[in-house]
Amino acid sequence: MNELKPCPFCGCKAKVIRSHVCLDNKYYAVCENDNCQAAICVDSETREKAIELWNKRVSEDYEGFDDCK
């Protein structure tokens, strides 16, 4: 799957960027909304893995951690 799901917090589009900072060379999936308060991103050595990680969502039957209750 190469299509990014929307941001799980604000619903805006997401994008994949490649970092060249400090020879990092990682791919980052991030929300395109500069005003999104989530300020999250996922990174990976490959674009495909970054997309896979970004698209991962908690299943509907997940009951949360004990700290969330």
N, CA, C and O atoms as a GROMACS GRO file, in nm:
protein
  276
    1MET      N    1   0.085  -0.118   0.000
    1MET     CA    2   0.000   0.000   0.000
    1MET      C    3   0.090   0.124   0.000
    1MET      O    4   0.172   0.142   0.090
    2ASN      N    5   0.074   0.209  -0.100
    2ASN     CA    6   0.155   0.329  -0.109
    2ASN      C    7   0.076   0.456  -0.081
    2ASN      O    8   0.130   0.566  -0.088
    3GLU      N    9  -0.053   0.441  -0.050
    3GLU     CA   10  -0.136   0.558  -0.024
    3GLU      C   11  -0.142   0.585   0.126
    3GLU      O   12  -0.171   0.495   0.206
    4LEU      N   13  -0.115   0.708   0.164
    4LEU     CA   14  -0.118   0.746   0.306
    4LEU      C   15  -0.261   0.773   0.352
    4LEU      O   16  -0.339   0.837   0.281
    5LYS      N   17  -0.293   0.724   0.468
    5LYS     CA   18  -0.421   0.759   0.530
    5LYS      C   19  -0.409   0.902   0.582
    5LYS      O   20  -0.299   0.953   0.602
    6PRO      N   21  -0.524   0.968   0.604
    6PRO     CA   22  -0.519   1.103   0.662
    6PRO      C   23  -0.462   1.100   0.803
    6PRO      O   24  -0.450   0.994   0.864
    7CYS      N   25  -0.426   1.216   0.854
    7CYS     CA   26  -0.376   1.228   0.990
    7CYS      C   27  -0.482   1.174   1.086
    7CYS      O   28  -0.598   1.211   1.076
    8PRO      N   29  -0.442   1.088   1.180
    8PRO     CA   30  -0.540   1.031   1.273
    8PRO      C   31  -0.591   1.133   1.376
    8PRO      O   32  -0.684   1.104   1.451
    9PHE      N   33  -0.532   1.251   1.380
    9PHE     CA   34  -0.572   1.350   1.479
    9PHE      C   35  -0.657   1.462   1.419
    9PHE      O   36  -0.759   1.500   1.477
   10CYS      N   37  -0.615   1.516   1.304
   10CYS     CA   38  -0.691   1.628   1.247
   10CYS      C   39  -0.764   1.593   1.118
   10CYS      O   40  -0.850   1.668   1.074
   11GLY      N   41  -0.729   1.479   1.057
   11GLY     CA   42  -0.796   1.435   0.935
   11GLY      C   43  -0.740   1.494   0.807
   11GLY      O   44  -0.790   1.465   0.698
   12CYS      N   45  -0.637   1.577   0.817
   12CYS     CA   46  -0.577   1.637   0.697
   12CYS      C   47  -0.488   1.537   0.624
   12CYS      O   48  -0.457   1.429   0.675
   13LYS      N   49  -0.447   1.574   0.506
   13LYS     CA   50  -0.359   1.489   0.426
   13LYS      C   51  -0.223   1.475   0.494
   13LYS      O   52  -0.181   1.559   0.573
   14ALA      N   53  -0.156   1.367   0.460
   14ALA     CA   54  -0.021   1.342   0.510
   14ALA      C   55   0.072   1.335   0.390
   14ALA      O   56   0.028   1.322   0.276
   15LYS      N   57   0.201   1.343   0.416
   15LYS     CA   58   0.300   1.333   0.309
   15LYS      C   59   0.422   1.261   0.362
   15LYS      O   60   0.444   1.251   0.483
   16VAL      N   61   0.502   1.210   0.269
   16VAL     CA   62   0.629   1.145   0.305
   16VAL      C   63   0.740   1.237   0.258
   16VAL      O   64   0.742   1.282   0.143
   17ILE      N   65   0.833   1.265   0.348
   17ILE     CA   66   0.949   1.346   0.314
   17ILE      C   67   1.075   1.266   0.343
   17ILE      O   68   1.073   1.172   0.422
   18ARG      N   69   1.183   1.303   0.278
   18ARG     CA   70   1.310   1.234   0.302
   18ARG      C   71   1.407   1.331   0.366
   18ARG      O   72   1.428   1.442   0.316
   19SER      N   73   1.464   1.289   0.475
   19SER     CA   74   1.559   1.373   0.547
   19SER      C   75   1.701   1.346   0.500
   19SER      O   76   1.740   1.231   0.479
   20HIS      N   77   1.775   1.451   0.486
   20HIS     CA   78   1.917   1.439   0.452
   20HIS      C   79   2.002   1.502   0.563
   20HIS      O   80   2.122   1.523   0.546
   21VAL      N   81   1.938   1.531   0.676
   21VAL     CA   82   2.005   1.595   0.788
   21VAL      C   83   2.096   1.494   0.857
   21VAL      O   84   2.055   1.382   0.887
   22CYS      N   85   2.217   1.533   0.882
   22CYS     CA   86   2.314   1.449   0.955
   22CYS      C   87   2.325   1.309   0.894
   22CYS      O   88   2.340   1.210   0.965
   23LEU      N   89   2.319   1.303   0.763
   23LEU     CA   90   2.328   1.174   0.693
   23LEU      C   91   2.221   1.076   0.738
   23LEU      O   92   2.240   0.955   0.729
   24ASP      N   93   2.110   1.128   0.785
   24ASP     CA   94   1.998   1.049   0.835
   24ASP      C   95   1.941   0.961   0.724
   24ASP      O   96   1.926   0.840   0.741
   25ASN      N   97   1.910   1.022   0.609
   25ASN     CA   98   1.854   0.954   0.494
   25ASN      C   99   1.733   0.868   0.526
   25ASN      O  100   1.715   0.762   0.466
   26LYS      N  101   1.650   0.911   0.619
   26LYS     CA  102   1.528   0.837   0.652
   26LYS      C  103   1.409   0.903   0.586
   26LYS      O  104   1.414   1.020   0.546
   27TYR      N  105   1.302   0.826   0.574
   27TYR     CA  106   1.176   0.876   0.523
   27TYR      C  107   1.086   0.903   0.642
   27TYR      O  108   1.079   0.824   0.736
   28TYR      N  109   1.015   1.017   0.636
   28TYR     CA  110   0.925   1.055   0.744
   28TYR      C  111   0.786   1.076   0.689
   28TYR      O  112   0.768   1.148   0.590
   29ALA      N  113   0.686   1.016   0.750
   29ALA     CA  114   0.547   1.043   0.718
   29ALA      C  115   0.497   1.143   0.821
   29ALA      O  116   0.508   1.120   0.941
   30VAL      N  117   0.443   1.254   0.772
   30VAL     CA  118   0.401   1.362   0.860
   30VAL      C  119   0.268   1.420   0.812
   30VAL      O  120   0.231   1.405   0.695
   31CYS      N  121   0.198   1.485   0.903
   31CYS     CA  122   0.074   1.556   0.869
   31CYS      C  123   0.112   1.682   0.792
   31CYS      O  124   0.209   1.749   0.827
   32GLU      N  125   0.034   1.716   0.688
   32GLU     CA  126   0.059   1.837   0.609
   32GLU      C  127   0.006   1.963   0.677
   32GLU      O  128   0.040   2.074   0.636
   33ASN      N  129  -0.077   1.947   0.777
   33ASN     CA  130  -0.139   2.061   0.846
   33ASN      C  131  -0.041   2.120   0.947
   33ASN      O  132  -0.013   2.058   1.049
   34ASP      N  133   0.009   2.238   0.918
   34ASP     CA  134   0.104   2.303   1.009
   34ASP      C  135   0.042   2.337   1.144
   34ASP      O  136   0.113   2.357   1.242
   35ASN      N  137  -0.091   2.343   1.150
   35ASN     CA  138  -0.159   2.376   1.274
   35ASN      C  139  -0.203   2.254   1.353
   35ASN      O  140  -0.265   2.267   1.459
   36CYS      N  141  -0.171   2.136   1.304
   36CYS     CA  142  -0.208   2.013   1.375
   36CYS      C  143  -0.130   2.007   1.506
   36CYS      O  144  -0.008   2.018   1.507
   37GLN      N  145  -0.200   1.991   1.613
   37GLN     CA  146  -0.138   1.992   1.745
   37GLN      C  147  -0.075   1.858   1.781
   37GLN      O  148  -0.008   1.846   1.883
   38ALA      N  149  -0.095   1.757   1.698
   38ALA     CA  150  -0.041   1.625   1.729
   38ALA      C  151   0.111   1.624   1.719
   38ALA      O  152   0.178   1.560   1.800
   39ALA      N  153   0.165   1.693   1.621
   39ALA     CA  154   0.310   1.701   1.601
   39ALA      C  155   0.376   1.564   1.605
   39ALA      O  156   0.474   1.543   1.677
   40ILE      N  157   0.322   1.471   1.528
   40ILE     CA  158   0.378   1.337   1.523
   40ILE      C  159   0.437   1.309   1.385
   40ILE      O  160   0.400   1.372   1.286
   41CYS      N  161   0.527   1.216   1.381
   41CYS     CA  162   0.576   1.165   1.255
   41CYS      C  163   0.629   1.025   1.282
   41CYS      O  164   0.660   0.989   1.396
   42VAL      N  165   0.640   0.948   1.177
   42VAL     CA  166   0.701   0.816   1.188
   42VAL      C  167   0.816   0.813   1.089
   42VAL      O  168   0.810   0.875   0.983
   43ASP      N  169   0.921   0.740   1.123
   43ASP     CA  170   1.035   0.735   1.033
   43ASP      C  171   1.077   0.592   1.007
   43ASP      O  172   1.051   0.501   1.086
   44SER      N  173   1.143   0.574   0.894
   44SER     CA  174   1.190   0.442   0.855
   44SER      C  175   1.300   0.457   0.751
   44SER      O  176   1.320   0.564   0.694
   45GLU      N  177   1.369   0.348   0.729
   45GLU     CA  178   1.475   0.345   0.628
   45GLU      C  179   1.417   0.345   0.487
   45GLU      O  180   1.486   0.382   0.392
   46THR      N  181   1.290   0.302   0.471
   46THR     CA  182   1.229   0.298   0.339
   46THR      C  183   1.098   0.375   0.338
   46THR      O  184   1.030   0.387   0.440
   47ARG      N  185   1.063   0.427   0.221
   47ARG     CA  186   0.937   0.500   0.204
   47ARG      C  187   0.818   0.409   0.235
   47ARG      O  188   0.724   0.450   0.302
   48GLU      N  189   0.824   0.286   0.186
   48GLU     CA  190   0.713   0.192   0.204
   48GLU      C  191   0.688   0.162   0.352
   48GLU      O  192   0.572   0.156   0.396
   49LYS      N  193   0.793   0.144   0.428
   49LYS     CA  194   0.778   0.114   0.571
   49LYS      C  195   0.724   0.237   0.646
   49LYS      O  196   0.643   0.221   0.738
   50ALA      N  197   0.769   0.357   0.609
   50ALA     CA  198   0.716   0.478   0.671
   50ALA      C  199   0.566   0.490   0.648
   50ALA      O  200   0.491   0.526   0.738
   51ILE      N  201   0.522   0.458   0.526
   51ILE     CA  202   0.379   0.462   0.494
   51ILE      C  203   0.306   0.356   0.574
   51ILE      O  204   0.199   0.384   0.630
   52GLU      N  205   0.360   0.236   0.581
   52GLU     CA  206   0.298   0.128   0.659
   52GLU      C  207   0.281   0.168   0.806
   52GLU      O  208   0.176   0.147   0.865
   53LEU      N  209   0.385   0.226   0.863
   53LEU     CA  210   0.379   0.267   1.003
   53LEU      C  211   0.278   0.380   1.025
   53LEU      O  212   0.204   0.379   1.123
   54TRP      N  213   0.275   0.477   0.934
   54TRP     CA  214   0.181   0.589   0.945
   54TRP      C  215   0.037   0.538   0.937
   54TRP      O  216  -0.050   0.584   1.011
   55ASN      N  217   0.012   0.444   0.847
   55ASN     CA  218  -0.123   0.394   0.825
   55ASN      C  219  -0.173   0.302   0.935
   55ASN      O  220  -0.292   0.271   0.940
   56LYS      N  221  -0.085   0.257   1.022
   56LYS     CA  222  -0.126   0.166   1.129
   56LYS      C  223  -0.218   0.238   1.225
   56LYS      O  224  -0.188   0.348   1.271
   57ARG      N  225  -0.330   0.177   1.256
   57ARG     CA  226  -0.427   0.234   1.348
   57ARG      C  227  -0.460   0.130   1.454
   57ARG      O  228  -0.447   0.010   1.432
   58VAL      N  229  -0.504   0.178   1.568
   58VAL     CA  230  -0.549   0.088   1.674
   58VAL      C  231  -0.681   0.026   1.627
   58VAL      O  232  -0.766   0.096   1.573
   59SER      N  233  -0.696  -0.102   1.648
   59SER     CA  234  -0.819  -0.169   1.606
   59SER      C  235  -0.935  -0.121   1.693
   59SER      O  236  -0.916  -0.076   1.806
   60GLU      N  237  -1.056  -0.133   1.639
   60GLU     CA  238  -1.174  -0.085   1.710
   60GLU      C  239  -1.201  -0.162   1.839
   60GLU      O  240  -1.264  -0.108   1.929
   61ASP      N  241  -1.155  -0.285   1.849
   61ASP     CA  242  -1.179  -0.363   1.969
   61ASP      C  243  -1.069  -0.345   2.074
   61ASP      O  244  -1.072  -0.410   2.178
   62TYR      N  245  -0.972  -0.257   2.046
   62TYR     CA  246  -0.863  -0.231   2.141
   62TYR      C  247  -0.920  -0.156   2.261
   62TYR      O  248  -0.993  -0.058   2.245
   63GLU      N  249  -0.887  -0.202   2.381
   63GLU     CA  250  -0.942  -0.142   2.502
   63GLU      C  251  -0.847  -0.041   2.567
   63GLU      O  252  -0.883   0.020   2.668
   64GLY      N  253  -0.731  -0.022   2.512
   64GLY     CA  254  -0.639   0.078   2.564
   64GLY      C  255  -0.550   0.024   2.674
   64GLY      O  256  -0.571  -0.086   2.726
   65PHE      N  257  -0.450   0.103   2.708
   65PHE     CA  258  -0.362   0.069   2.819
   65PHE      C  259  -0.434   0.098   2.950
   65PHE      O  260  -0.531   0.173   2.953
   66ASP      N  261  -0.387   0.037   3.056
   66ASP     CA  262  -0.447   0.063   3.187
   66ASP      C  263  -0.439   0.212   3.222
   66ASP      O  264  -0.527   0.264   3.290
   67ASP      N  265  -0.334   0.279   3.177
   67ASP     CA  266  -0.318   0.422   3.207
   67ASP      C  267  -0.424   0.508   3.140
   67ASP      O  268  -0.449   0.620   3.184
   68CYS      N  269  -0.487   0.456   3.035
   68CYS     CA  270  -0.588   0.533   2.961
   68CYS      C  271  -0.726   0.524   3.024
   68CYS      O  272  -0.817   0.597   2.984
   69LYS      N  273  -0.742   0.438   3.120
   69LYS     CA  274  -0.876   0.417   3.178
   69LYS      C  275  -0.901   0.502   3.297
   69LYS      O  276  -1.009   0.495   3.356
   0.00000   0.00000   0.00000
